[in-house]
Each structure stands twice: as C-alpha cells, then as structure tokens.
Amino acid sequence: MTAGTTGARTTGPTSAGVTVAAMREEHAPGVLDAYAAGIATGVATFQAQPPTWQEFDAGHLADHRYVALDGDDVLGWVAVSPVSGRCVYAGVVEHSVYVAPAARGRGVGRLLLDRLLDSARDGGLWTVQAGVFPQNAASLALHAAAGFRTVGTRERLGLMTHGPHAGRWLDVVLLEKRL
C-alpha cells in the first residue's frame, strides 16, 4: 500500500485553536510521531516503521502537504504522492492522512482532508485517491463523509508484517474523489 490512512474520525467537534498550515521541515518530528502511532494501530499501512524525514520529503509533493496544529503541537498531517510518472496521470495523486492519538475524534482528519482537497483542486489536480484497509472503519467513514467513492477492493494486496494482522494478507479498499 503506497499510502495508508488512519485514525481520522468524523465524530466530535473540532477543538478550538486548531489551525491547518503548510507542512515544513520544523514539523517533521510531530509528523513522523503521528505516522508511527498510525503504524502501531496495525490498520494504517503495510509499512512497519515511518520513513526518515528525507524519505518522506522526497516522496510527497511539496505543494500539497499540511499539518493540523494546536500551538506548536502537530495533531495530524495530510500529504500526496504522484501515482505515476506518466504525464497522462499528472493530475492523479494518492494521499495519506494521519491523526495523532490524542487528537482523534476532534474533527482534525476532516479539517486536513478538506484543506488537501481545496489545494488539489486549486493546483490543477483532478483525482485524489486513497488505499484504506477494510479494518480501518474510522478512515473509511472520514472518506465517505468527504465525498470519496469506493472504486473496489484490491484483494490480498500485501502481507502485513506487524501489529495484530501480522502474517496475514490484507485487502485494500481503493477510494477516489474526482475534483
């Protein structure tokens, strides 16, 4: 799975003081901590550990990366990666959205996803997609609320190496939103 999503719940009010800002290198520790927490759930990604900041930075488009902040604390992040290097797919990206455990249920995932969709539309992208494990009910609900449609299920797409599903082949639900 190229990009997983986790922990974003659509229930509960958005907490006061949360802002969404462009992701910068100074946010790296909080971004990678939220990523690691998502990995620990076992329903976010096939990756067993977060990348280095350099790997993360190289793999995500700089114009479409955001963090949710409460003061200086990173509550979550959203970013996109190109799905292909072919020019005909230049407007198609895959996104990831991760919310820190303490911020789940506060509307942070929706704030981030809405900001990303606006950015993608304004930036000339035409399709945003995501791959989500069927076990990640919170992420599936978030995406449905944001208008994503289910394209299909990619069966037994990858072998999970960590968490409660270690050693099992997992399906991935392919979601997309046309802009």
C-alpha positions, 0 to 999 in steps of 0.5 A: 500500500503506497499510502495508508490512512488512519485514525481520522474520525468524523465524530466530535467537534473540532477543538478550538485553536486548531489551525491547518498550515503548510507542512515544513521541515520544523514539523517533521518530528510531530509528523513522523510521531503521528505516522508511527502511532498510525503504524502501531494501530496495525490498520494504517499501512503495510509499512512497519516503521515511518520513513526518515524525514528525507524519505518522506520529503522526497516522496510527497509533493511539496505543494500539497502537504499540511499539518493540523496544529494546536500551538506548536503541537502537530495533531495530524498531517495530510500529504500526496504522492504522484501515482505515476510518472506518466504525464497522462496521470499528472493530475492523479495523486494518492494521499495519506492522512494521519491523526495523532492519538490524542487528537482523534475524534476532534474533527482534525482528519476532516479539517486536513482532508478538506484543506488537501482537497481545496489545494488539489483542486486549486493546483490543477489536480483532478483525482485524489485517491486513497488505499484504506484497509477494510479494518480501518472503519474510522478512515473509511467513514472520514472518506465517505463523509468527504465525498470519496467513492469506493472504486473496489477492493484490491484483494490480498494486496500485501502481507502485513508484517506487524501489529495484530494482522501480522502474517496475514494478507490484507485487502485494500479498499481503493477510494477516489474523489474526482475534483 
